[in-house]
């Protein structure tokens, strides 16, 4: 009788641990997707900055490129501060970055 109780308790523990592993795997996958999306945004910003720097000698073209760069990338940041950054984030203090 004692063997059956122990076995059933172990099976319950085993099922709980499997559920916990499954939940952690989903969290890891979500974090990987978030990191990949952030890296893609960074690549786009770096590419646009590189293209903007090409106009460094022409102030009017540089101004236009900077305005285009700002307008195309400012929508990424509106209301999307992470909890870690939110303490020091200026968008919290000044409204939004737009």
N, C-alpha and C positions, 0 to 999 in steps of 0.2 A: 504494500500500500504506500509506504513511504517513497519507494522508487518511482511510482507513477506521479506523485505530487512533485517530486524533484524534476522529473522529466518534463512535466507540463510547465513548470516554472522556467526551466531552461528554454523550452520552445517559445514561451512568451518573450523572454529576454532576447532570444535570437530574432524574433519577428520585430521587436522594437528596434533593435540595432540595425536591421535591414531597412526599416522605414527611415531611421536617422541617416543612414548612408545615402539612401535615395534622395532625401531632402538636401543633404549637403552637396550631392552631385548636381542637383538642379541649381543650387546657389552658385556653384563654381562655374557652370555653363553660362549662367546669366552674367556673372562678373566678367568672364572671357568675352562675351558679346559686347558688353559695355566698354571694355578696354579696346577691343578692335574698332568700335565705332569712334572712340576718342582718338585713336591713332590715325584713322582715316581723316578725321577733321584736321588734325595737326598736319598731315601731309598736304592737304589742300591749302591750308593757311601758309605753310612754308613755300609751296609752289607759287602762290599768289604774291607773297613777299618778294620772292626772287624775281618775278616778272615786274613788280613795282620798282625794285631797285634799278632796273634797266633804264628807268627814266630819271635818274638822279640829276643829270645835267640840265634837264628841261623842267623848270619849276611848274609850268602850267600843266604839262602832261603828268608830272608827279602828283600834283594836287588832284587831278582827275582820277588817277589810279588809286590814290589813297582813299578818296571818297568811295570809289567802286569797291575797294577792298573792305572798307568799314561797313558799307551797306550790305555786302554779300555775306559777311561773317558775323555781324552783330546779332543776328537773330538766333545764333547758337546759344548765346549766353543769357537770354532773358529768362529769369526765374529758374535757372538750372544750376545753382551753386550747390556743391556737395556740402554735407554737414561739416566736413573737416575744414573746408575753405570758408564757410559762411561767416565765421567769426571775423576774418580779416578781409572778406570780400567787400569791395566798394559798392557793388550793385545793391547790397543790403542797405548801405548807408545813404545812397543817392537815388534810390528807386530802381531803375533798370539801366542797362548799358546802351539802350538804343538812342 
